[in-house]
């Protein structure tokens, strides 16, 4: 089986894949100080709960946007899973993606992995809307190239900043207001409306501008933990993919065998 590791700024996702089948996945908060021994105690226990062992892993691939986390994750694979992982971003790893931006090395590994998966599954002329620590829009051309995108503050990041900067504003849950109205009658409702309908409006506005700029009716693919929360409330999102990044990692691994 293949072990895929997606290390984001907030969470790191570990997944076992058997061919194109997602066998199991687990999520751990990203901590660049976590040691390789801490990783193996955690993941080996979870694997055993599902009848898996370290011996069942025959290959590994890692995408990380947190440079200090890369070394212990690589050592986890080589020391305990007995395989040298492919690292997305290494010059030796062929992504199969033409990166048509000013500074290709600046593009996050996760955004390129999503490009690979989106083009393989949905074809060209798509936008990947990823709800992560940052909310990102990544544009994939007709021929599968990464041609740029948009980076916005993430939803939870915005909520945390609002709570910390304003003494009287509480923490709130990210959800559609129960009354479905934009005008809030309480502080909580006002904040919920601002976050939820504010992000809906941002998504709709940016998608409209992207389609006009590129002169085509692009398909919008949403991914990330909060994607389902917003997808049902706007026609700007065409579909939700819960495993887009993991699928992209698998495809890159297979391409490099």
C-alpha positions as CSV (number, residue, x, y, z in Angstrom):
1,X,0.0,0.0,0.0
2,X,1.0,3.6,-0.5
3,X,1.4,6.0,2.4
4,X,0.5,9.6,1.4
5,X,1.3,12.5,3.7
6,X,0.0,16.0,3.2
7,X,1.5,18.4,5.7
8,X,-0.4,21.7,5.8
9,X,0.0,24.7,8.0
10,X,-2.7,23.6,10.4
11,X,-3.1,19.8,9.9
12,X,-1.2,16.9,8.5
13,X,-3.2,14.2,6.8
14,X,-1.9,10.6,6.6
15,X,-3.6,8.2,4.2
16,X,-3.2,4.6,3.1
17,X,-4.1,3.9,-0.5
18,X,-4.4,0.6,-2.3
19,X,-4.3,1.5,-5.9
20,X,-6.9,4.2,-6.4
21,X,-8.8,3.1,-3.3
22,X,-8.6,5.2,-0.2
23,X,-8.2,2.6,2.6
24,X,-8.0,4.9,5.6
25,X,-6.9,8.4,6.5
26,X,-6.0,10.2,9.8
27,X,-5.5,13.8,10.7
28,X,-3.0,15.3,13.1
29,X,-2.3,18.9,14.0
30,X,0.9,20.1,12.3
31,X,3.8,20.6,14.8
32,X,7.2,21.2,13.3
33,X,8.7,20.2,16.7
34,X,7.1,16.7,16.7
35,X,9.7,13.9,16.5
36,X,9.8,10.9,14.3
37,X,9.3,8.6,17.3
38,X,6.1,10.6,18.3
39,X,4.8,10.1,14.8
40,X,5.3,6.4,14.7
41,X,3.7,5.8,18.1
42,X,0.6,7.7,16.9
43,X,0.2,6.3,13.4
44,X,1.2,2.7,14.2
45,X,-1.5,2.6,16.9
46,X,-4.2,3.9,14.6
47,X,-3.1,1.5,11.8
48,X,-3.4,-1.4,14.2
49,X,-7.0,-0.4,15.1
50,X,-7.8,-1.0,11.4
51,X,-5.9,-4.2,11.0
52,X,-2.9,-2.6,9.3
53,X,0.8,-2.7,10.1
54,X,3.9,-0.8,9.0
55,X,4.9,-3.8,6.9
56,X,1.9,-3.3,4.6
57,X,3.3,0.0,3.3
58,X,5.5,-0.4,0.2
59,X,5.8,3.2,-0.9
60,X,5.4,6.8,0.4
61,X,5.0,10.3,-0.9
62,X,5.1,13.6,1.0
63,X,3.8,17.1,0.2
64,X,4.6,19.7,2.8
65,X,4.2,23.5,3.0
66,X,6.0,23.4,6.4
67,X,9.7,23.0,5.7
68,X,10.7,22.0,9.3
69,X,8.1,19.2,9.3
70,X,9.7,17.6,6.2
71,X,12.7,16.0,7.8
72,X,10.9,14.0,10.6
73,X,8.2,12.9,8.2
74,X,10.9,11.7,5.7
75,X,12.7,9.9,8.5
76,X,9.4,8.3,9.6
77,X,9.1,6.7,6.1
78,X,12.7,5.5,5.9
79,X,13.2,4.4,9.4
80,X,9.8,2.8,10.3
81,X,8.2,2.1,6.9
82,X,11.4,1.0,5.3
83,X,10.9,3.1,2.1
84,X,12.4,6.3,0.8
85,X,9.6,8.7,0.2
86,X,9.1,10.8,-2.9
87,X,9.1,14.5,-1.9
88,X,6.9,16.8,-4.0
89,X,9.1,19.7,-4.9
90,X,12.3,17.8,-5.3
91,X,13.8,18.3,-8.7
92,X,14.0,14.5,-9.2
93,X,10.2,14.2,-8.9
94,X,8.2,14.6,-12.1
95,X,4.8,16.2,-11.4
96,X,3.8,16.2,-15.0
97,X,2.6,19.9,-14.6
98,X,3.7,22.9,-16.5
99,X,3.9,25.8,-14.0
100,X,3.3,29.0,-15.9
101,X,3.9,31.6,-13.3
102,X,6.6,34.2,-12.6
103,X,8.4,32.2,-9.9
104,X,7.4,28.5,-10.1
105,X,9.4,27.6,-7.0
106,X,7.1,29.8,-4.9
107,X,4.0,27.7,-5.6
108,X,3.0,25.5,-2.6
109,X,3.3,21.8,-3.1
110,X,-0.3,21.2,-2.2
111,X,-1.5,23.6,-4.9
112,X,0.5,21.7,-7.6
113,X,-0.7,18.3,-6.3
114,X,-4.3,19.6,-6.5
115,X,-3.6,20.7,-10.1
116,X,-2.5,17.2,-11.0
117,X,-5.6,15.6,-9.5
118,X,-8.1,18.2,-10.8
119,X,-6.9,17.8,-14.4
120,X,-6.8,14.0,-14.2
121,X,-10.4,13.8,-12.8
122,X,-12.1,16.8,-14.4
123,X,-10.0,17.9,-17.4
124,X,-8.8,21.3,-18.1
125,X,-10.1,24.8,-17.6
126,X,-10.9,24.3,-13.9
127,X,-10.4,26.2,-10.7
128,X,-9.5,24.4,-7.4
129,X,-11.0,26.2,-4.4
130,X,-9.2,24.9,-1.3
131,X,-10.5,25.8,2.1
132,X,-7.4,25.4,4.3
133,X,-5.4,27.7,6.6
134,X,-5.6,30.0,3.6
135,X,-8.5,29.9,1.1
136,X,-6.9,29.5,-2.3
137,X,-8.1,29.5,-5.9
138,X,-5.9,27.7,-8.3
139,X,-6.4,27.9,-12.1
140,X,-5.8,24.9,-14.3
141,X,-5.6,25.6,-18.0
142,X,-7.2,23.6,-20.9
143,X,-3.9,21.6,-21.2
144,X,-3.4,20.9,-17.5
145,X,-0.9,23.7,-16.7
146,X,-0.9,25.6,-13.4
147,X,-1.4,29.2,-14.5
148,X,-1.8,31.0,-11.2
149,X,-4.4,31.8,-8.6
150,X,-5.6,33.7,-5.6
151,X,-4.6,33.5,-1.9
152,X,-7.1,34.8,0.7
153,X,-7.2,34.6,4.5
154,X,-8.6,31.3,5.7
155,X,-12.0,31.3,7.4
156,X,-10.8,30.0,10.8
157,X,-7.8,32.4,10.6
158,X,-10.2,35.3,10.1
159,X,-12.3,34.2,13.0
160,X,-9.3,33.9,15.3
161,X,-8.0,37.4,14.3
162,X,-11.5,38.9,14.9
163,X,-11.8,37.3,18.3
164,X,-8.3,38.2,19.4
165,X,-8.5,41.8,18.2
166,X,-11.9,42.7,19.5
167,X,-12.4,42.1,23.3
168,X,-16.2,41.7,23.1
169,X,-16.5,39.5,20.1
170,X,-16.8,35.8,20.9
171,X,-15.6,32.7,19.0
172,X,-18.3,31.4,16.7
173,X,-18.9,28.3,14.7
174,X,-18.7,28.4,10.9
175,X,-22.2,27.7,9.6
176,X,-25.0,29.2,7.7
177,X,-27.2,31.4,9.9
178,X,-30.3,29.5,11.1
179,X,-32.6,32.1,9.8
180,X,-30.7,32.3,6.5
181,X,-30.8,36.1,6.7
182,X,-27.9,38.4,6.1
183,X,-29.0,41.0,8.8
184,X,-28.0,39.7,12.2
185,X,-30.0,40.7,15.3
186,X,-27.4,39.7,17.9
187,X,-23.6,40.0,18.0
188,X,-23.3,36.2,17.3
189,X,-25.7,36.4,14.3
190,X,-23.9,39.5,13.0
191,X,-20.5,37.7,13.1
192,X,-21.9,34.5,11.7
193,X,-23.5,36.4,8.8
194,X,-20.2,38.3,8.2
195,X,-18.1,35.2,8.0
196,X,-20.6,32.9,6.2
197,X,-22.3,35.3,3.7
198,X,-19.0,37.3,3.4
199,X,-17.1,34.3,2.2
200,X,-20.0,33.2,0.0
201,X,-19.9,36.7,-1.6
202,X,-16.1,36.5,-1.9
203,X,-16.3,33.1,-3.6
204,X,-19.0,34.2,-6.0
205,X,-17.3,37.5,-6.8
206,X,-13.8,36.0,-7.4
207,X,-15.2,33.1,-9.5
208,X,-17.1,35.6,-11.7
209,X,-13.9,37.6,-12.2
210,X,-11.8,34.5,-13.0
211,X,-14.3,33.3,-15.6
212,X,-14.4,36.7,-17.2
213,X,-10.6,37.1,-17.1
214,X,-10.0,33.7,-18.7
215,X,-12.9,34.0,-21.1
216,X,-14.4,30.6,-20.3
217,X,-16.9,28.9,-18.1
218,X,-14.5,27.0,-15.8
219,X,-15.6,24.2,-13.6
220,X,-15.1,25.0,-9.9
221,X,-13.9,22.2,-7.7
222,X,-14.0,22.8,-3.9
223,X,-11.9,20.8,-1.4
224,X,-10.8,21.1,2.2
225,X,-12.6,20.6,5.5
226,X,-15.1,23.5,5.1
227,X,-15.9,22.9,1.4
228,X,-19.2,21.1,2.2
229,X,-20.3,23.9,4.5
230,X,-20.3,26.4,1.7
231,X,-21.0,24.3,-1.4
232,X,-24.8,23.9,-0.8
233,X,-25.3,27.6,-0.5
234,X,-23.8,28.9,-3.8
235,X,-24.0,28.0,-7.5
236,X,-20.4,29.1,-7.9
237,X,-19.2,25.7,-6.7
238,X,-19.8,22.9,-9.1
239,X,-18.6,19.9,-7.0
240,X,-16.8,19.0,-3.8
241,X,-13.9,16.6,-3.7
242,X,-12.9,15.3,-0.2
243,X,-9.7,13.5,-1.4
244,X,-8.3,15.7,-4.2
245,X,-4.9,16.2,-2.6
246,X,-4.5,12.5,-1.7
247,X,-5.5,11.5,-5.2
248,X,-2.9,13.9,-6.6
249,X,-0.2,12.5,-4.4
250,X,-1.1,9.0,-5.6
251,X,-1.0,10.0,-9.3
252,X,2.4,11.7,-8.8
253,X,3.8,8.6,-7.1
254,X,2.5,6.3,-9.9
255,X,4.0,8.7,-12.5
256,X,7.4,8.4,-11.0
257,X,7.6,4.6,-10.7
